[in-house]
Amino acid sequence: MTDIVEKNVSVIKSHDITLHGGNRQYEVVLRPLTDEHLPALYQWNADPEVLYWTEGDDVKEYSPETVRQIYGGVSQNALCFAVEADSELIGECWYALPLRSREWTSSTASARTIISAPNVCGRRTVSGWY
């Protein structure tokens, strides 16, 4: 009998870029998005209010399997970040280039952001495609 050992395979392809910024009120950090963020991603992607701003009113929630497929796929060709304000995880964002482009321009790059933080931005949800 052969024992099968399940390998711990990451869903999200990560990177090593961390960005720091903010203003006088908040310290904002964009950290590499990792599988450790999946529970928050499941929560945000099961919230109709969050999805309204990124998907429209026809999507009410995504299953955990769909969330893994989304972020696992996007992270192959985009820089995916967890957004923190004053060390609190408040959202995610990604920045992508078309596969054949090596330059960032307004016509070739795309970005998506989800922020769900009433204590930080005064609104429960700010999200969308840019």
C-alpha positions as CSV (number, residue, x, y, z in Angstrom):
1,M,0.0,0.0,0.0
2,T,1.3,3.4,-1.0
3,D,0.8,6.4,1.3
4,I,-0.2,9.5,-0.6
5,V,1.1,12.7,0.8
6,E,-0.8,15.8,-0.2
7,K,1.6,18.6,-1.1
8,N,0.9,22.0,0.3
9,V,0.5,23.9,-2.9
10,S,-0.2,27.7,-2.8
11,V,-3.3,29.0,-4.5
12,I,-2.0,32.6,-4.8
13,K,1.3,33.2,-6.6
14,S,3.0,35.8,-4.5
15,H,5.8,38.2,-4.9
16,D,8.3,40.2,-2.7
17,I,7.1,43.8,-3.3
18,T,5.8,45.8,-0.3
19,L,4.7,49.4,-0.8
20,H,4.4,52.0,2.0
21,G,2.4,55.2,2.0
22,G,-0.4,57.0,3.7
23,N,-1.2,60.4,5.0
24,R,-1.2,62.2,8.4
25,Q,-4.1,60.1,9.6
26,Y,-3.3,56.6,8.3
27,E,-0.3,54.5,7.5
28,V,-1.1,52.4,4.4
29,V,0.9,49.3,3.4
30,L,0.4,47.1,0.4
31,R,1.8,43.7,1.2
32,P,2.0,40.7,-1.1
33,L,-1.3,38.8,-1.1
34,T,-0.9,35.2,0.1
35,D,-3.0,32.2,0.9
36,E,-3.1,33.5,4.5
37,H,-5.5,36.2,3.2
38,L,-8.0,33.7,1.7
39,P,-10.4,33.8,4.7
40,A,-10.8,37.6,4.2
41,L,-11.1,37.1,0.5
42,Y,-13.9,34.6,1.0
43,Q,-15.7,37.0,3.3
44,W,-15.4,40.0,0.9
45,N,-16.4,37.9,-2.1
46,A,-19.5,36.6,-0.3
47,D,-20.7,40.1,0.4
48,P,-23.2,41.4,-2.1
49,E,-22.3,45.0,-1.3
50,V,-18.7,44.5,-2.1
51,L,-19.5,42.6,-5.3
52,Y,-21.9,45.2,-6.5
53,W,-19.0,47.6,-7.0
54,T,-16.8,45.1,-8.9
55,E,-19.2,42.8,-10.6
56,G,-22.5,44.7,-10.8
57,D,-25.8,43.8,-9.3
58,D,-26.1,40.4,-11.0
59,V,-23.4,38.7,-8.7
60,K,-24.4,38.2,-5.1
61,E,-21.5,36.0,-3.9
62,Y,-18.7,33.8,-5.0
63,S,-18.1,30.4,-3.5
64,P,-14.7,29.7,-1.8
65,E,-13.8,27.5,-4.8
66,T,-14.5,30.4,-7.2
67,V,-12.5,32.8,-5.1
68,R,-9.5,30.4,-5.2
69,Q,-9.9,30.2,-9.0
70,I,-10.1,33.9,-9.3
71,Y,-7.1,34.8,-7.2
72,G,-5.1,31.8,-8.3
73,G,-5.6,32.7,-11.9
74,V,-5.1,36.5,-11.6
75,S,-2.0,36.1,-9.5
76,Q,-0.2,34.3,-12.3
77,N,0.0,37.5,-14.3
78,A,-0.6,40.3,-11.9
79,L,0.8,41.8,-8.7
80,C,-1.7,41.1,-6.0
81,F,-1.6,43.0,-2.7
82,A,-3.3,42.9,0.7
83,V,-4.1,46.5,1.7
84,E,-3.6,47.5,5.3
85,A,-4.3,50.7,7.1
86,D,-2.7,51.2,10.5
87,S,-1.9,47.4,10.5
88,E,-5.6,46.4,9.9
89,L,-6.3,44.4,6.8
90,I,-8.9,46.4,4.9
91,G,-8.8,45.2,1.3
92,E,-7.0,43.9,-1.7
93,C,-5.9,45.2,-5.0
94,W,-4.1,43.9,-8.1
95,Y,-2.3,45.5,-11.0
96,A,-2.0,43.6,-14.2
97,L,-0.4,44.0,-17.6
98,P,-1.5,42.3,-20.7
99,L,0.6,39.1,-21.2
100,R,2.6,40.5,-24.1
101,S,3.1,44.1,-22.8
102,R,6.1,45.1,-20.8
103,E,5.1,48.7,-20.3
104,W,2.6,50.3,-18.0
105,T,0.3,52.7,-19.9
106,S,-3.3,53.7,-19.2
107,S,-4.4,51.7,-22.2
108,T,-2.6,48.4,-21.3
109,A,-2.7,48.2,-17.5
110,S,-5.7,47.2,-15.4
111,A,-6.3,47.5,-11.7
112,R,-8.9,46.2,-9.3
113,T,-9.4,47.3,-5.7
114,I,-11.7,46.1,-2.9
115,I,-11.7,48.1,0.4
116,S,-14.2,47.2,3.1
117,A,-13.3,49.2,6.1
118,P,-15.9,51.5,7.8
119,N,-13.4,52.5,10.6
120,V,-10.8,53.7,8.1
121,C,-12.5,55.2,5.1
122,G,-15.9,56.1,6.6
123,R,-17.6,53.8,4.1
124,R,-18.1,50.1,4.4
125,T,-17.1,49.4,0.8
126,V,-15.1,51.1,-1.9
127,S,-14.2,48.9,-4.8
128,G,-14.0,48.8,-8.6
129,W,-12.0,48.4,-11.7
130,Y,-9.6,51.1,-12.9
